[in-house]
Amino acid sequence: MVIAEDDDKAYWDAVEEATELLHEERFREALVLLRDVAARTPKNPYAYYFMGIGLFEIGELDAARDAYRACLKVAPDHIGARVALSHVLRQLGDAKEAIKEGTRALSQAPNDGEALHAVGLAYLERGDDVAARKYLEAFLATKPELEVSVEVRAILAQISKEPSGSANN
């Protein structure tokens, strides 16, 4: 689904104040605004995407998952929502679905670092160290920010220390 340029601008303008609140870590205030935007314009993907971010930040993972799914319902090509959904599903213990969502993001953008990271972590959660290594190394090749790069290198070092042959379902 492609959003017309005028609609996209209106959708973005509707959430701008809420995104500022998110940046200020005023998550609950942002969520109030975002829920209002979603009620007024139920096809606004930004409202659901940023709602997912706010809900994630306050620890409401089930609700964040639902918000990201709502975003994808109105904007199936929203890679950010798909990657975020992958992370939330993994944290909720559903590695299989996390891999599915991350892989769908990669089918849209094959070299997307965030999607590679999400899929690698989902495979790690699933216990498939070989696949995790493949995706996490590909993620490092995208030259991510230092902090995340250090974390991923630590994960890869830990995988290397563990006995090989780990590929649980």
NUTOR-670320 format. One record per atom (N, C-alpha, C): residue number from 1; residue in one letter; atom name; x, y, z. Coordinates in Angstrom, 1 decimal. Each point is the difference from the previous one (the first is absolute). Example, Ala and Ser with C-alpha at 12.3 -4.5 7.8 and 13.67 -1.06 7.14 Angstrom:
2
REC  base  kolro  rovex      c1      c2      c3
REC     1      A      N    13.2    -5.7     7.8
REC     1      A     CA    -0.9     1.2     0.0
REC     1      A      C     0.9     1.2     0.0
REC     2      S      N    -0.4     1.1    -0.7
REC     2      S     CA     0.9     1.1     0.0
REC     2      S      C    -0.8     1.1     0.8
***
This chain:
169
REC  base  kolro  rovex      c1      c2      c3
REC     1      M      N     0.8    -1.2     0.0
REC     1      M     CA    -0.8     1.2     0.0
REC     1      M      C     0.9     1.2     0.0
REC     2      V      N    -0.2     0.9    -1.0
REC     2      V     CA     0.8     1.2    -0.1
REC     2      V      C    -0.9     1.1     0.5
REC     3      I      N     0.6     0.9     0.9
REC     3      I     CA    -0.8     1.1     0.5
REC     3      I      C     0.3     1.2    -0.9
REC     4      A      N    -1.1     0.7    -0.3
REC     4      A     CA     0.2     1.2    -0.9
REC     4      A      C     0.8     1.0     0.8
REC     5      E      N     0.8     0.8    -0.7
REC     5      E     CA     0.9     1.0     0.6
REC     5      E      C    -0.8     0.9     0.9
REC     6      D      N    -1.1     0.5    -0.4
REC     6      D     CA    -0.8     0.9     0.9
REC     6      D      C    -0.4    -0.6     1.3
REC     7      D      N    -0.5    -1.3    -0.2
REC     7      D     CA    -0.4    -0.8     1.2
REC     7      D      C     1.1    -0.2     0.9
REC     8      D      N     1.2    -0.4    -0.6
REC     8      D     CA     1.2    -0.3     0.8
REC     8      D      C     0.4     1.3     0.8
REC     9      K      N     0.0     1.1    -0.6
REC     9      K     CA     0.3     1.2     0.7
REC     9      K      C    -1.0     0.3     1.2
REC    10      A      N    -1.3    -0.2    -0.3
REC    10      A     CA    -1.0     0.3     1.0
REC    10      A      C     0.2    -1.1     1.2
REC    11      Y      N     0.3    -1.2    -0.4
REC    11      Y     CA     0.2    -1.0     1.0
REC    11      Y      C     1.2     0.3     0.9
REC    12      W      N     1.1     0.5    -0.6
REC    12      W     CA     1.2     0.3     0.7
REC    12      W      C    -0.3     1.3     0.9
REC    13      D      N    -0.6     1.0    -0.6
REC    13      D     CA    -0.4     1.2     0.8
REC    13      D      C    -0.8    -0.4     1.3
REC    14      A      N    -0.9    -0.9    -0.2
REC    14      A     CA    -0.9    -0.4     1.1
REC    14      A      C     0.8    -0.6     1.2
REC    15      V      N     1.1    -0.7    -0.3
REC    15      V     CA     0.8    -0.6     1.1
REC    15      V      C     1.2     0.7     0.5
REC    16      E      N     0.3     1.2    -0.7
REC    16      E     CA     1.2     0.7     0.3
REC    16      E      C     0.2     0.3     1.5
REC    17      E      N    -1.0     0.6     0.6
REC    17      E     CA     0.1     0.3     1.4
REC    17      E      C     0.3    -1.2     0.9
REC    18      A      N    -0.7    -1.1    -0.3
REC    18      A     CA     0.2    -1.2     0.7
REC    18      A      C     1.4    -0.5    -0.1
REC    19      T      N     0.6     0.1    -1.2
REC    19      T     CA     1.4    -0.5    -0.2
REC    19      T      C     0.9     0.8     0.8
REC    20      E      N    -0.2     1.3     0.1
REC    20      E     CA     0.8     0.9     0.9
REC    20      E      C    -0.1    -0.5     1.4
REC    21      L      N    -1.2    -0.3     0.5
REC    21      L     CA    -0.1    -0.6     1.3
REC    21      L      C     0.7    -1.3     0.2
REC    22      L      N     0.0    -0.8    -1.0
REC    22      L     CA     0.8    -1.3     0.1
REC    22      L      C     1.5     0.3     0.1
REC    23      H      N     0.5     1.0    -0.8
REC    23      H     CA     1.4     0.3     0.1
REC    23      H      C     0.3     0.6     1.4
REC    24      E      N    -0.9     0.6     0.7
REC    24      E     CA     0.2     0.5     1.3
REC    24      E      C    -0.3    -1.0     1.1
REC    25      E      N    -0.3    -1.3    -0.5
REC    25      E     CA    -0.3    -1.1     0.9
REC    25      E      C    -1.2     0.2     0.9
REC    26      R      N    -0.9     0.8    -0.6
REC    26      R     CA    -1.3     0.2     0.7
REC    26      R      C    -1.0    -0.9    -0.7
REC    27      F      N     0.2    -1.3     0.2
REC    27      F     CA    -0.7    -1.1    -0.7
REC    27      F      C    -1.5     0.0     0.2
REC    28      R      N    -0.5     0.1     1.2
REC    28      R     CA    -1.4     0.0     0.3
REC    28      R      C    -0.7     1.1    -0.6
REC    29      E      N     0.6     1.2     0.0
REC    29      E     CA    -0.7     1.2    -0.6
REC    29      E      C     0.0    -0.2    -1.5
REC    30      A      N     1.0    -0.5    -0.6
REC    30      A     CA     0.0    -0.3    -1.5
REC    30      A      C    -1.0    -1.0    -0.3
REC    31      L      N    -0.2    -1.0     0.8
REC    31      L     CA    -1.0    -1.1    -0.3
REC    31      L      C    -1.4     0.6     0.0
REC    32      V      N    -0.3     0.9     0.9
REC    32      V     CA    -1.3     0.6     0.0
REC    32      V      C    -0.3     0.7    -1.3
REC    33      L      N     1.0     0.8    -0.5
REC    33      L     CA    -0.1     0.7    -1.3
REC    33      L      C    -0.2    -1.0    -1.1
REC    34      L      N     0.9    -1.0     0.0
REC    34      L     CA     0.0    -1.0    -1.1
REC    34      L      C    -1.4    -0.8    -0.1
REC    35      R      N    -0.5    -0.3     1.2
REC    35      R     CA    -1.3    -0.7     0.0
REC    35      R      C    -1.1     0.9    -0.6
REC    36      D      N     0.1     1.3     0.3
REC    36      D     CA    -1.0     0.9    -0.6
REC    36      D      C     0.2     0.1    -1.5
REC    37      V      N     1.2     0.1    -0.4
REC    37      V     CA     0.3     0.0    -1.5
REC    37      V      C    -0.6    -1.2    -0.7
REC    38      A      N     0.3    -1.2     0.6
REC    38      A     CA    -0.5    -1.2    -0.6
REC    38      A      C    -1.5    -0.1     0.0
REC    39      A      N    -0.6     0.5     1.0
REC    39      A     CA    -1.5     0.1     0.0
REC    39      A      C    -0.6     0.9    -1.1
REC    40      R      N     0.7     1.1    -0.2
REC    40      R     CA    -0.4     1.0    -1.0
REC    40      R      C     0.3    -0.4    -1.4
REC    41      T      N     1.2    -0.7    -0.2
REC    41      T     CA     0.4    -0.4    -1.3
REC    41      T      C     0.5    -1.4     0.1
REC    42      P      N    -0.9    -1.0     0.0
REC    42      P     CA     0.4    -1.4     0.2
REC    42      P      C     0.9    -0.6    -1.1
REC    43      K      N     0.3     0.8    -1.1
REC    43      K     CA     0.9    -0.5    -1.0
REC    43      K      C     1.4     0.6     0.1
REC    44      N      N     0.2     0.7     1.1
REC    44      N     CA     1.3     0.7     0.1
REC    44      N      C     1.0    -1.0     0.6
REC    45      P      N     0.9    -0.5    -0.8
REC    45      P     CA     1.0    -1.0     0.4
REC    45      P      C     0.9     0.5     1.1
REC    46      Y      N     0.4     1.3    -0.1
REC    46      Y     CA     0.9     0.6     0.9
REC    46      Y      C    -0.6     0.0     1.5
REC    47      A      N    -1.3     0.1     0.1
REC    47      A     CA    -0.6     0.0     1.3
REC    47      A      C     0.2    -1.3     0.7
REC    48      Y      N    -0.1    -1.1    -0.8
REC    48      Y     CA     0.1    -1.4     0.6
REC    48      Y      C     1.5    -0.3     0.2
REC    49      Y      N     0.8     0.4    -1.0
REC    49      Y     CA     1.5    -0.3     0.2
REC    49      Y      C     0.5     0.7     1.2
REC    50      F      N    -0.2     1.3     0.2
REC    50      F     CA     0.5     0.7     1.2
REC    50      F      C    -0.7    -0.4     1.2
REC    51      M      N    -1.2    -0.5    -0.1
REC    51      M     CA    -0.7    -0.5     1.2
REC    51      M      C     0.7    -1.3     0.4
REC    52      G      N     0.5    -0.8    -0.9
REC    52      G     CA     0.7    -1.2     0.3
REC    52      G      C     1.3     0.4     0.7
REC    53      I      N     0.7     1.0    -0.5
REC    53      I     CA     1.2     0.4     0.7
REC    53      I      C    -0.3     0.4     1.4
REC    54      G      N    -1.0     0.9     0.2
REC    54      G     CA    -0.3     0.4     1.4
REC    54      G      C    -0.4    -1.1     0.9
REC    55      L      N    -0.8    -0.9    -0.5
REC    55      L     CA    -0.4    -1.2     0.8
REC    55      L      C     1.2    -0.9     0.3
REC    56      F      N     0.9    -0.2    -0.9
REC    56      F     CA     1.2    -0.7     0.2
REC    56      F      C     0.8     0.6     1.2
REC    57      E      N     0.2     1.3    -0.1
REC    57      E     CA     0.8     0.7     1.0
REC    57      E      C    -0.6    -0.1     1.4
REC    58      I      N    -1.3    -0.1     0.1
REC    58      I     CA    -0.6    -0.1     1.4
REC    58      I      C    -0.2    -1.5     0.4
REC    59      G      N     0.5    -0.9    -0.9
REC    59      G     CA     0.0    -1.4     0.4
REC    59      G      C    -1.3    -0.8    -0.4
REC    60      E      N    -0.8     0.7    -0.8
REC    60      E     CA    -1.3    -0.7    -0.4
REC    60      E      C     0.3    -0.7    -1.3
REC    61      L      N     0.6    -1.2     0.1
REC    61      L     CA     0.4    -0.7    -1.2
REC    61      L      C    -1.1    -0.5    -0.8
REC    62      D      N    -1.0    -0.6     0.6
REC    62      D     CA    -1.2    -0.5    -0.7
REC    62      D      C    -0.7     1.1    -0.8
REC    63      A      N    -0.2     1.2     0.7
REC    63      A     CA    -0.6     1.1    -0.7
REC    63      A      C     0.9     0.6    -1.1
REC    64      A      N     1.3     0.0     0.2
REC    64      A     CA     0.9     0.5    -1.0
REC    64      A      C    -0.1    -0.9    -1.3
REC    65      R      N     0.0    -1.3     0.3
REC    65      R     CA    -0.2    -1.0    -1.1
REC    65      R      C    -1.2     0.3    -0.8
REC    66      D      N    -1.1     0.2     0.7
REC    66      D     CA    -1.3     0.3    -0.7
REC    66      D      C     0.0     1.4    -0.7
REC    67      A      N     0.7     0.9     0.5
REC    67      A     CA     0.2     1.3    -0.7
REC    67      A      C     0.8    -0.1    -1.3
REC    68      Y      N     1.1    -0.8     0.1
REC    68      Y     CA     0.8    -0.2    -1.2
REC    68      Y      C    -0.8    -0.8    -1.1
REC    69      R      N    -0.8    -0.9     0.5
REC    69      R     CA    -0.9    -0.8    -1.0
REC    69      R      C    -1.0     0.9    -0.6
REC    70      A      N    -0.6     0.9     0.8
REC    70      A     CA    -0.9     1.0    -0.5
REC    70      A      C     0.6     0.9    -1.1
REC    71      C      N     1.2     0.4     0.2
REC    71      C     CA     0.8     0.8    -0.9
REC    71      C      C     0.1    -0.8    -1.3
REC    72      L      N     0.4    -1.3     0.1
REC    72      L     CA     0.2    -0.8    -1.2
REC    72      L      C    -1.3    -0.3    -0.7
REC    73      K      N    -1.1     0.0     0.7
REC    73      K     CA    -1.3    -0.2    -0.7
REC    73      K      C    -0.3     1.2    -0.9
REC    74      V      N     0.3     1.2     0.4
REC    74      V     CA    -0.2     1.2    -0.9
REC    74      V      C     1.1     0.3    -0.9
REC    75      A      N     1.2    -0.5     0.3
REC    75      A     CA     1.2     0.3    -0.8
REC    75      A      C     0.9    -1.2     0.0
REC    76      P      N    -0.3    -1.0    -0.8
REC    76      P     CA     0.7    -1.3     0.1
REC    76      P      C     1.5     0.1    -0.4
REC    77      D      N     0.4     1.1    -0.6
REC    77      D     CA     1.4     0.1    -0.4
REC    77      D      C     0.8     0.9     1.0
REC    78      H      N    -0.5     0.2     1.2
REC    78      H     CA     0.7     0.8     1.0
REC    78      H      C     1.0    -0.8     0.6
REC    79      I      N     1.3     0.1    -0.4
REC    79      I     CA     1.1    -0.9     0.4
REC    79      I      C     0.3     0.2     1.5
REC    80      G      N    -0.1     1.3     0.4
REC    80      G     CA     0.3     0.3     1.4
REC    80      G      C    -1.0    -0.8     1.0
REC    81      A      N    -1.2     0.0    -0.4
REC    81      A     CA    -1.0    -0.7     0.8
REC    81      A      C     0.2    -1.5     0.0
REC    82      R      N     0.4    -0.5    -1.2
REC    82      R     CA     0.2    -1.4    -0.1
REC    82      R      C     1.3    -0.5     0.8
REC    83      V      N     1.0     0.8     0.0
REC    83      V     CA     1.2    -0.3     0.8
REC    83      V      C    -0.3     0.1     1.5
REC    84      A      N    -0.7     1.1     0.4
REC    84      A     CA    -0.4     0.2     1.4
REC    84      A      C    -0.9    -1.2     0.4
REC    85      L      N    -0.9    -0.4    -0.8
REC    85      L     CA    -0.8    -1.1     0.3
REC    85      L      C     0.8    -1.3     0.2
REC    86      S      N     1.0    -0.2    -0.8
REC    86      S     CA     0.9    -1.1     0.1
REC    86      S      C     0.7     0.0     1.4
REC    87      H      N     0.5     1.1     0.4
REC    87      H     CA     0.6     0.1     1.3
REC    87      H      C    -0.9    -0.2     1.2
REC    88      V      N    -1.2     0.5    -0.1
REC    88      V     CA    -1.0    -0.2     1.0
REC    88      V      C    -0.4    -1.5     0.1
REC    89      L      N    -0.3    -0.6    -1.1
REC    89      L     CA    -0.3    -1.4     0.0
REC    89      L      C     1.1    -0.9     0.6
REC    90      R      N     1.2     0.3    -0.3
REC    90      R     CA     1.1    -0.7     0.6
REC    90      R      C     0.0     0.2     1.5
REC    91      Q      N    -0.2     1.2     0.5
REC    91      Q     CA     0.0     0.3     1.4
REC    91      Q      C    -1.2    -0.7     0.7
REC    92      L      N    -1.1    -0.2    -0.8
REC    92      L     CA    -1.1    -0.7     0.6
REC    92      L      C     0.1    -1.5    -0.1
REC    93      G      N     1.2    -0.5    -0.5
REC    93      G     CA     0.2    -1.4    -0.1
REC    93      G      C    -0.4    -0.7    -1.2
REC    94      D      N    -0.4     0.7    -1.0
REC    94      D     CA    -0.5    -0.6    -1.3
REC    94      D      C     1.1     0.2    -1.1
REC    95      A      N     1.1    -0.7     0.2
REC    95      A     CA     1.1     0.1    -1.0
REC    95      A      C    -0.4    -0.3    -1.4
REC    96      K      N    -0.9    -1.0    -0.2
REC    96      K     CA    -0.4    -0.5    -1.3
REC    96      K      C    -0.6     1.2    -0.7
REC    97      E      N    -1.0     0.7     0.6
REC    97      E     CA    -0.7     1.1    -0.6
REC    97      E      C     1.0     1.2    -0.2
REC    98      A      N     0.9     0.1     0.9
REC    98      A     CA     1.0     1.1     0.0
REC    98      A      C     0.8    -0.1    -1.3
REC    99      I      N     0.4    -1.3    -0.2
REC    99      I     CA     0.8    -0.3    -1.2
REC    99      I      C    -0.8     0.3    -1.3
REC   100      K      N    -1.2    -0.4     0.0
REC   100      K     CA    -0.9     0.2    -1.1
REC   100      K      C    -0.2     1.5    -0.3
REC   101      E      N    -0.2     0.8     1.0
REC   101      E     CA    -0.2     1.5    -0.3
REC   101      E      C     1.3     0.6    -0.4
REC   102      G      N     1.1    -0.4     0.6
REC   102      G     CA     1.3     0.5    -0.4
REC   102      G      C     0.4    -0.3    -1.4
REC   103      T      N    -0.3    -1.3    -0.4
REC   103      T     CA     0.3    -0.4    -1.3
REC   103      T      C    -0.9     0.7    -1.1
REC   104      R      N    -1.2     0.3     0.4
REC   104      R     CA    -0.9     0.8    -0.9
REC   104      R      C     0.6     1.4    -0.2
REC   105      A      N     0.5     0.6     1.1
REC   105      A     CA     0.7     1.3    -0.2
REC   105      A      C     1.2    -0.1    -0.9
REC   106      L      N     0.8    -1.1     0.1
REC   106      L     CA     1.1    -0.2    -0.8
REC   106      L      C    -0.4    -0.2    -1.5
REC   107      S      N    -1.2    -0.6    -0.2
REC   107      S     CA    -0.4    -0.2    -1.4
REC   107      S      C    -0.3     1.4    -0.6
REC   108      Q      N    -0.4     0.9     0.8
REC   108      Q     CA    -0.2     1.4    -0.5
REC   108      Q      C     1.3     0.8    -0.2
REC   109      A      N     0.9    -0.2     0.9
REC   109      A     CA     1.2     0.7     0.1
REC   109      A      C     1.2    -1.0     0.4
REC   110      P      N     0.5    -0.7    -1.0
REC   110      P     CA     0.9    -1.1     0.3
REC   110      P      C     1.3     0.4     0.8
REC   111      N      N     0.4     1.2     0.0
REC   111      N     CA     1.2     0.4     0.7
REC   111      N      C    -0.3     0.9     1.2
REC   112      D      N    -1.2     0.0     0.5
REC   112      D     CA    -0.4     0.9     1.1
REC   112      D      C     0.7    -0.5     1.3
REC   113      G      N     0.8     0.8     0.5
REC   113      G     CA     0.7    -0.4     1.2
REC   113      G      C    -0.9    -0.3     1.2
REC   114      E      N    -1.0     0.8     0.2
REC   114      E     CA    -0.9    -0.3     1.1
REC   114      E      C    -0.7    -1.3    -0.1
REC   115      A      N    -0.4    -0.3    -1.3
REC   115      A     CA    -0.7    -1.3    -0.2
REC   115      A      C     1.0    -1.2     0.2
REC   116      L      N     1.2     0.2    -0.5
REC   116      L     CA     1.0    -1.1     0.2
REC   116      L      C     0.2    -0.2     1.5
REC   117      H      N     0.1     1.1     0.8
REC   117      H     CA     0.2    -0.1     1.4
REC   117      H      C    -1.2    -0.8     0.7
REC   118      A      N    -1.2     0.4    -0.4
REC   118      A     CA    -1.2    -0.6     0.6
REC   118      A      C     0.0    -1.5    -0.3
REC   119      V      N     0.3    -0.4    -1.3
REC   119      V     CA    -0.1    -1.4    -0.3
REC   119      V      C     1.1    -0.8     0.7
REC   120      G      N     1.2     0.6     0.1
REC   120      G     CA     1.1    -0.6     0.7
REC   120      G      C    -0.3    -0.3     1.5
REC   121      L      N    -0.6     1.0     0.6
REC   121      L     CA    -0.4    -0.1     1.4
REC   121      L      C    -1.1    -1.1     0.2
REC   122      A      N    -0.9     0.0    -1.0
REC   122      A     CA    -1.1    -1.0     0.1
REC   122      A      C     0.5    -1.4    -0.1
REC   123      Y      N     1.0    -0.2    -1.0
REC   123      Y     CA     0.6    -1.3    -0.1
REC   123      Y      C     0.8    -0.4     1.3
REC   124      L      N     0.6     1.0     0.5
REC   124      L     CA     0.8    -0.3     1.3
REC   124      L      C    -1.0    -0.4     1.1
REC   125      E      N    -1.1     0.7     0.1
REC   125      E     CA    -1.1    -0.4     1.0
REC   125      E      C    -0.5    -1.4    -0.3
REC   126      R      N    -0.1    -0.4    -1.2
REC   126      R     CA    -0.5    -1.3    -0.4
REC   126      R      C     1.1    -1.1     0.3
REC   127      G      N     1.2     0.4     0.1
REC   127      G     CA     1.1    -0.9     0.3
REC   127      G      C     0.7    -0.5    -1.2
REC   128      D      N    -0.2     0.7    -1.2
REC   128      D     CA     0.7    -0.3    -1.2
REC   128      D      C     1.2     0.9    -0.2
REC   129      D      N     1.1    -0.4     0.6
REC   129      D     CA     1.2     0.8     0.0
REC   129      D      C     0.6     0.2    -1.4
REC   130      V      N    -0.1    -1.0    -0.8
REC   130      V     CA     0.5     0.2    -1.4
REC   130      V      C    -0.7     1.1    -0.7
REC   131      A      N    -1.3    -0.1     0.0
REC   131      A     CA    -0.8     1.1    -0.7
REC   131      A      C     0.2     1.3     0.7
REC   132      A      N     0.0     0.0     1.3
REC   132      A     CA     0.2     1.3     0.7
REC   132      A      C     1.3     0.6    -0.4
REC   133      R      N     1.1    -0.8     0.0
REC   133      R     CA     1.3     0.6    -0.5
REC   133      R      C    -0.1     0.6    -1.4
REC   134      K      N    -0.6    -0.7    -0.9
REC   134      K     CA    -0.1     0.4    -1.4
REC   134      K      C    -0.7     1.4     0.0
REC   135      Y      N    -1.1     0.2     0.6
REC   135      Y     CA    -0.7     1.3     0.0
REC   135      Y      C     0.7     1.0     0.8
REC   136      L      N     0.6    -0.3     1.1
REC   136      L     CA     0.7     1.0     0.8
REC   136      L      C     1.3     0.5    -0.6
REC   137      E      N     0.7    -0.9    -0.7
REC   137      E     CA     1.2     0.4    -0.7
REC   137      E      C    -0.4     0.9    -1.2
REC   138      A      N    -1.1    -0.3    -0.7
REC   138      A     CA    -0.5     0.8    -1.1
REC   138      A      C    -0.4     1.4     0.6
REC   139      F      N    -0.6     0.0     1.2
REC   139      F     CA    -0.3     1.3     0.6
REC   139      F      C     1.2     0.8     0.3
REC   140      L      N     1.1    -0.6     0.5
REC   140      L     CA     1.2     0.7     0.2
REC   140      L      C     0.6     0.6    -1.3
REC   141      A      N    -0.2    -0.7    -1.1
REC   141      A     CA     0.5     0.5    -1.3
REC   141      A      C    -0.7     1.3    -0.4
REC   142      T      N    -1.2     0.3     0.6
REC   142      T     CA    -0.7     1.3    -0.3
REC   142      T      C     0.6     1.1     0.8
REC   143      K      N     1.0    -0.2     0.8
REC   143      K     CA     0.7     1.0     0.8
REC   143      K      C    -1.0     0.8     0.9
REC   144      P      N    -0.5    -0.8     0.9
REC   144      P     CA    -1.0     0.6     1.0
REC   144      P      C     0.7     0.9     1.0
REC   145      E      N    -0.8     0.7     0.8
REC   145      E     CA     0.6     0.9     1.0
REC   145      E      C     0.8    -0.8     1.0
REC   146      L      N     1.0     0.6     0.6
REC   146      L     CA     1.0    -0.6     0.8
REC   146      L      C    -0.6    -0.8     1.1
REC   147      E      N    -1.0     0.5     0.8
REC   147      E     CA    -0.5    -0.7     1.1
REC   147      E      C    -0.7    -1.3    -0.4
REC   148      V      N    -0.8     0.0    -1.0
REC   148      V     CA    -0.6    -1.2    -0.5
REC   148      V      C     1.0    -1.0    -0.6
REC   149      S      N     1.0     0.5    -0.7
REC   149      S     CA     1.1    -0.8    -0.5
REC   149      S      C     0.7    -0.7     1.1
REC   150      V      N     0.3     0.7     1.1
REC   150      V     CA     0.7    -0.7     1.1
REC   150      V      C    -0.9    -1.1     0.6
REC   151      E      N    -1.2     0.3     0.1
REC   151      E     CA    -0.9    -1.1     0.6
REC   151      E      C    -0.1    -1.2    -0.9
REC   152      V      N    -0.1     0.2    -1.3
REC   152      V     CA    -0.1    -1.1    -0.9
REC   152      V      C     1.3    -0.8    -0.1
REC   153      R      N     1.1     0.7     0.1
REC   153      R     CA     1.3    -0.7     0.0
REC   153      R      C     0.2    -0.8     1.3
REC   154      A      N    -0.6     0.5     1.1
REC   154      A     CA     0.0    -0.8     1.2
REC   154      A      C    -0.8    -1.3    -0.1
REC   155      I      N    -1.2     0.2    -0.6
REC   155      I     CA    -0.8    -1.2    -0.3
REC   155      I      C     0.7    -1.0    -0.9
REC   156      L      N     0.6     0.5    -1.0
REC   156      L     CA     0.7    -0.9    -0.9
REC   156      L      C     1.2    -0.7     0.7
REC   157      A      N     0.7     0.7     0.9
REC   157      A     CA     1.1    -0.6     0.7
REC   157      A      C    -0.6    -1.1     1.0
REC   158      Q      N    -1.1     0.3     0.6
REC   158      Q     CA    -0.7    -1.0     0.9
REC   158      Q      C    -0.4    -1.3    -0.8
REC   159      I      N    -0.6     0.2    -1.2
REC   159      I     CA    -0.4    -1.1    -0.8
REC   159      I      C     1.3    -0.8    -0.4
REC   160      S      N     1.1     0.6    -0.2
REC   160      S     CA     1.2    -0.7    -0.4
REC   160      S      C     0.5    -0.9     1.2
REC   161      K      N    -0.2     0.4     1.2
REC   161      K     CA     0.4    -0.7     1.2
REC   161      K      C    -0.9    -1.2     0.3
REC   162      E      N    -1.2     0.1    -0.4
REC   162      E     CA    -1.0    -1.1     0.3
REC   162      E      C     0.3    -1.2    -0.9
REC   163      P      N    -0.4    -1.2     0.5
REC   163      P     CA     0.2    -1.2    -0.9
REC   163      P      C    -0.8     0.2    -1.3
REC   164      S      N     0.5    -0.4    -1.1
REC   164      S     CA    -0.7     0.1    -1.3
REC   164      S      C    -1.0    -1.1    -0.1
REC   165      G      N    -0.8     0.2    -1.1
REC   165      G     CA    -1.1    -1.0    -0.2
REC   165      G      C    -1.3     0.5     0.5
REC   166      S      N    -0.1     1.1     0.5
REC   166      S     CA    -1.2     0.6     0.6
REC   166      S      C    -1.0     0.4    -1.1
REC   167      A      N    -1.1    -0.6    -0.2
REC   167      A     CA    -0.9     0.4    -1.0
REC   167      A      C    -1.4    -0.5     0.4
REC   168      N      N    -0.4     0.4     1.2
REC   168      N     CA    -1.3    -0.4     0.6
REC   168      N      C    -1.2     0.7    -0.8
REC   169      N      N    -1.1    -0.6     0.1
REC   169      N     CA    -1.2     0.6    -0.5
REC   169      N      C    -0.7     0.6     1.1
***
